[in-house]
Amino acid sequence: MQQKPDEKVTFDQVLHLADQLSPAEQERLVDEIKLQWMRRAVEEGEDSIQERGLKSADEAFRELQDRYKSK
């Protein structure tokens, strides 16, 4: 299944290719996808900390207490 550089692969094509893998290769594929998801989540968390700053646990707990006391 050769493709041109500007041609996008469809989801169905990816599934077809994954079906051709051995069970061990499919497991490796799943593990790699999970690893990429975790890396992306960590990057998003790091970006959020850089944008908003990091609060101490005590500060976060006080804010929660104050929020629920006012309700």
Phi and psi in radians as a Rosetta constraint file:
Dihedral C 1 N 2 CA 2 C 2 CIRCULARHARMONIC -1.324 0.35
Dihedral N 2 CA 2 C 2 N 3 CIRCULARHARMONIC 2.533 0.35
Dihedral C 2 N 3 CA 3 C 3 CIRCULARHARMONIC -2.307 0.35
Dihedral N 3 CA 3 C 3 N 4 CIRCULARHARMONIC 2.708 0.35
Dihedral C 3 N 4 CA 4 C 4 CIRCULARHARMONIC -1.344 0.35
Dihedral N 4 CA 4 C 4 N 5 CIRCULARHARMONIC 2.688 0.35
Dihedral C 4 N 5 CA 5 C 5 CIRCULARHARMONIC -0.985 0.35
Dihedral N 5 CA 5 C 5 N 6 CIRCULARHARMONIC -0.566 0.35
Dihedral C 5 N 6 CA 6 C 6 CIRCULARHARMONIC -1.612 0.35
Dihedral N 6 CA 6 C 6 N 7 CIRCULARHARMONIC 0.009 0.35
Dihedral C 6 N 7 CA 7 C 7 CIRCULARHARMONIC -1.562 0.35
Dihedral N 7 CA 7 C 7 N 8 CIRCULARHARMONIC 2.334 0.35
Dihedral C 7 N 8 CA 8 C 8 CIRCULARHARMONIC -1.608 0.35
Dihedral N 8 CA 8 C 8 N 9 CIRCULARHARMONIC 2.500 0.35
Dihedral C 8 N 9 CA 9 C 9 CIRCULARHARMONIC -1.476 0.35
Dihedral N 9 CA 9 C 9 N 10 CIRCULARHARMONIC 2.373 0.35
Dihedral C 9 N 10 CA 10 C 10 CIRCULARHARMONIC -1.488 0.35
Dihedral N 10 CA 10 C 10 N 11 CIRCULARHARMONIC 2.838 0.35
Dihedral C 10 N 11 CA 11 C 11 CIRCULARHARMONIC -1.072 0.35
Dihedral N 11 CA 11 C 11 N 12 CIRCULARHARMONIC -0.720 0.35
Dihedral C 11 N 12 CA 12 C 12 CIRCULARHARMONIC -1.080 0.35
Dihedral N 12 CA 12 C 12 N 13 CIRCULARHARMONIC -0.653 0.35
Dihedral C 12 N 13 CA 13 C 13 CIRCULARHARMONIC -1.137 0.35
Dihedral N 13 CA 13 C 13 N 14 CIRCULARHARMONIC -0.698 0.35
Dihedral C 13 N 14 CA 14 C 14 CIRCULARHARMONIC -1.122 0.35
Dihedral N 14 CA 14 C 14 N 15 CIRCULARHARMONIC -0.775 0.35
Dihedral C 14 N 15 CA 15 C 15 CIRCULARHARMONIC -1.071 0.35
Dihedral N 15 CA 15 C 15 N 16 CIRCULARHARMONIC -0.701 0.35
Dihedral C 15 N 16 CA 16 C 16 CIRCULARHARMONIC -1.074 0.35
Dihedral N 16 CA 16 C 16 N 17 CIRCULARHARMONIC -0.770 0.35
Dihedral C 16 N 17 CA 17 C 17 CIRCULARHARMONIC -1.129 0.35
Dihedral N 17 CA 17 C 17 N 18 CIRCULARHARMONIC -0.718 0.35
Dihedral C 17 N 18 CA 18 C 18 CIRCULARHARMONIC -1.121 0.35
Dihedral N 18 CA 18 C 18 N 19 CIRCULARHARMONIC -0.617 0.35
Dihedral C 18 N 19 CA 19 C 19 CIRCULARHARMONIC -1.113 0.35
Dihedral N 19 CA 19 C 19 N 20 CIRCULARHARMONIC -0.421 0.35
Dihedral C 19 N 20 CA 20 C 20 CIRCULARHARMONIC -1.460 0.35
Dihedral N 20 CA 20 C 20 N 21 CIRCULARHARMONIC -0.150 0.35
Dihedral C 20 N 21 CA 21 C 21 CIRCULARHARMONIC -1.380 0.35
Dihedral N 21 CA 21 C 21 N 22 CIRCULARHARMONIC 2.711 0.35
Dihedral C 21 N 22 CA 22 C 22 CIRCULARHARMONIC -1.239 0.35
Dihedral N 22 CA 22 C 22 N 23 CIRCULARHARMONIC 2.829 0.35
Dihedral C 22 N 23 CA 23 C 23 CIRCULARHARMONIC -0.971 0.35
Dihedral N 23 CA 23 C 23 N 24 CIRCULARHARMONIC -0.672 0.35
Dihedral C 23 N 24 CA 24 C 24 CIRCULARHARMONIC -1.154 0.35
Dihedral N 24 CA 24 C 24 N 25 CIRCULARHARMONIC -0.710 0.35
Dihedral C 24 N 25 CA 25 C 25 CIRCULARHARMONIC -1.175 0.35
Dihedral N 25 CA 25 C 25 N 26 CIRCULARHARMONIC -0.650 0.35
Dihedral C 25 N 26 CA 26 C 26 CIRCULARHARMONIC -1.109 0.35
Dihedral N 26 CA 26 C 26 N 27 CIRCULARHARMONIC -0.698 0.35
Dihedral C 26 N 27 CA 27 C 27 CIRCULARHARMONIC -1.110 0.35
Dihedral N 27 CA 27 C 27 N 28 CIRCULARHARMONIC -0.729 0.35
Dihedral C 27 N 28 CA 28 C 28 CIRCULARHARMONIC -1.095 0.35
Dihedral N 28 CA 28 C 28 N 29 CIRCULARHARMONIC -0.687 0.35
Dihedral C 28 N 29 CA 29 C 29 CIRCULARHARMONIC -1.089 0.35
Dihedral N 29 CA 29 C 29 N 30 CIRCULARHARMONIC -0.803 0.35
Dihedral C 29 N 30 CA 30 C 30 CIRCULARHARMONIC -1.068 0.35
Dihedral N 30 CA 30 C 30 N 31 CIRCULARHARMONIC -0.778 0.35
Dihedral C 30 N 31 CA 31 C 31 CIRCULARHARMONIC -1.060 0.35
Dihedral N 31 CA 31 C 31 N 32 CIRCULARHARMONIC -0.716 0.35
Dihedral C 31 N 32 CA 32 C 32 CIRCULARHARMONIC -1.152 0.35
Dihedral N 32 CA 32 C 32 N 33 CIRCULARHARMONIC -0.715 0.35
Dihedral C 32 N 33 CA 33 C 33 CIRCULARHARMONIC -1.112 0.35
Dihedral N 33 CA 33 C 33 N 34 CIRCULARHARMONIC -0.768 0.35
Dihedral C 33 N 34 CA 34 C 34 CIRCULARHARMONIC -1.068 0.35
Dihedral N 34 CA 34 C 34 N 35 CIRCULARHARMONIC -0.720 0.35
Dihedral C 34 N 35 CA 35 C 35 CIRCULARHARMONIC -1.087 0.35
Dihedral N 35 CA 35 C 35 N 36 CIRCULARHARMONIC -0.736 0.35
Dihedral C 35 N 36 CA 36 C 36 CIRCULARHARMONIC -1.120 0.35
Dihedral N 36 CA 36 C 36 N 37 CIRCULARHARMONIC -0.697 0.35
Dihedral C 36 N 37 CA 37 C 37 CIRCULARHARMONIC -1.077 0.35
Dihedral N 37 CA 37 C 37 N 38 CIRCULARHARMONIC -0.759 0.35
Dihedral C 37 N 38 CA 38 C 38 CIRCULARHARMONIC -1.128 0.35
Dihedral N 38 CA 38 C 38 N 39 CIRCULARHARMONIC -0.735 0.35
Dihedral C 38 N 39 CA 39 C 39 CIRCULARHARMONIC -1.061 0.35
Dihedral N 39 CA 39 C 39 N 40 CIRCULARHARMONIC -0.722 0.35
Dihedral C 39 N 40 CA 40 C 40 CIRCULARHARMONIC -1.127 0.35
Dihedral N 40 CA 40 C 40 N 41 CIRCULARHARMONIC -0.721 0.35
Dihedral C 40 N 41 CA 41 C 41 CIRCULARHARMONIC -1.110 0.35
Dihedral N 41 CA 41 C 41 N 42 CIRCULARHARMONIC -0.718 0.35
Dihedral C 41 N 42 CA 42 C 42 CIRCULARHARMONIC -1.110 0.35
Dihedral N 42 CA 42 C 42 N 43 CIRCULARHARMONIC -0.759 0.35
Dihedral C 42 N 43 CA 43 C 43 CIRCULARHARMONIC -1.075 0.35
Dihedral N 43 CA 43 C 43 N 44 CIRCULARHARMONIC -0.730 0.35
Dihedral C 43 N 44 CA 44 C 44 CIRCULARHARMONIC -1.114 0.35
Dihedral N 44 CA 44 C 44 N 45 CIRCULARHARMONIC -0.696 0.35
Dihedral C 44 N 45 CA 45 C 45 CIRCULARHARMONIC -1.118 0.35
Dihedral N 45 CA 45 C 45 N 46 CIRCULARHARMONIC -0.752 0.35
Dihedral C 45 N 46 CA 46 C 46 CIRCULARHARMONIC -1.111 0.35
Dihedral N 46 CA 46 C 46 N 47 CIRCULARHARMONIC -0.712 0.35
Dihedral C 46 N 47 CA 47 C 47 CIRCULARHARMONIC -1.087 0.35
Dihedral N 47 CA 47 C 47 N 48 CIRCULARHARMONIC -0.730 0.35
Dihedral C 47 N 48 CA 48 C 48 CIRCULARHARMONIC -1.100 0.35
Dihedral N 48 CA 48 C 48 N 49 CIRCULARHARMONIC -0.733 0.35
Dihedral C 48 N 49 CA 49 C 49 CIRCULARHARMONIC -1.118 0.35
Dihedral N 49 CA 49 C 49 N 50 CIRCULARHARMONIC -0.731 0.35
Dihedral C 49 N 50 CA 50 C 50 CIRCULARHARMONIC -1.131 0.35
Dihedral N 50 CA 50 C 50 N 51 CIRCULARHARMONIC -0.646 0.35
Dihedral C 50 N 51 CA 51 C 51 CIRCULARHARMONIC -1.304 0.35
Dihedral N 51 CA 51 C 51 N 52 CIRCULARHARMONIC -0.739 0.35
Dihedral C 51 N 52 CA 52 C 52 CIRCULARHARMONIC -1.863 0.35
Dihedral N 52 CA 52 C 52 N 53 CIRCULARHARMONIC -0.230 0.35
Dihedral C 52 N 53 CA 53 C 53 CIRCULARHARMONIC 1.477 0.35
Dihedral N 53 CA 53 C 53 N 54 CIRCULARHARMONIC 2.927 0.35
Dihedral C 53 N 54 CA 54 C 54 CIRCULARHARMONIC -1.925 0.35
Dihedral N 54 CA 54 C 54 N 55 CIRCULARHARMONIC 2.322 0.35
Dihedral C 54 N 55 CA 55 C 55 CIRCULARHARMONIC -1.756 0.35
Dihedral N 55 CA 55 C 55 N 56 CIRCULARHARMONIC 2.630 0.35
Dihedral C 55 N 56 CA 56 C 56 CIRCULARHARMONIC -1.285 0.35
Dihedral N 56 CA 56 C 56 N 57 CIRCULARHARMONIC 2.803 0.35
Dihedral C 56 N 57 CA 57 C 57 CIRCULARHARMONIC -1.079 0.35
Dihedral N 57 CA 57 C 57 N 58 CIRCULARHARMONIC -0.689 0.35
Dihedral C 57 N 58 CA 58 C 58 CIRCULARHARMONIC -1.087 0.35
Dihedral N 58 CA 58 C 58 N 59 CIRCULARHARMONIC -0.761 0.35
Dihedral C 58 N 59 CA 59 C 59 CIRCULARHARMONIC -1.119 0.35
Dihedral N 59 CA 59 C 59 N 60 CIRCULARHARMONIC -0.771 0.35
Dihedral C 59 N 60 CA 60 C 60 CIRCULARHARMONIC -1.104 0.35
Dihedral N 60 CA 60 C 60 N 61 CIRCULARHARMONIC -0.727 0.35
Dihedral C 60 N 61 CA 61 C 61 CIRCULARHARMONIC -1.132 0.35
Dihedral N 61 CA 61 C 61 N 62 CIRCULARHARMONIC -0.738 0.35
Dihedral C 61 N 62 CA 62 C 62 CIRCULARHARMONIC -1.059 0.35
Dihedral N 62 CA 62 C 62 N 63 CIRCULARHARMONIC -0.741 0.35
Dihedral C 62 N 63 CA 63 C 63 CIRCULARHARMONIC -1.081 0.35
Dihedral N 63 CA 63 C 63 N 64 CIRCULARHARMONIC -0.741 0.35
Dihedral C 63 N 64 CA 64 C 64 CIRCULARHARMONIC -1.108 0.35
Dihedral N 64 CA 64 C 64 N 65 CIRCULARHARMONIC -0.758 0.35
Dihedral C 64 N 65 CA 65 C 65 CIRCULARHARMONIC -1.045 0.35
Dihedral N 65 CA 65 C 65 N 66 CIRCULARHARMONIC -0.812 0.35
Dihedral C 65 N 66 CA 66 C 66 CIRCULARHARMONIC -1.079 0.35
Dihedral N 66 CA 66 C 66 N 67 CIRCULARHARMONIC -0.718 0.35
Dihedral C 66 N 67 CA 67 C 67 CIRCULARHARMONIC -1.096 0.35
Dihedral N 67 CA 67 C 67 N 68 CIRCULARHARMONIC -0.736 0.35
Dihedral C 67 N 68 CA 68 C 68 CIRCULARHARMONIC -1.467 0.35
Dihedral N 68 CA 68 C 68 N 69 CIRCULARHARMONIC -0.366 0.35
Dihedral C 68 N 69 CA 69 C 69 CIRCULARHARMONIC -1.205 0.35
Dihedral N 69 CA 69 C 69 N 70 CIRCULARHARMONIC -0.590 0.35
Dihedral C 69 N 70 CA 70 C 70 CIRCULARHARMONIC -1.368 0.35
Dihedral N 70 CA 70 C 70 N 71 CIRCULARHARMONIC -0.130 0.35
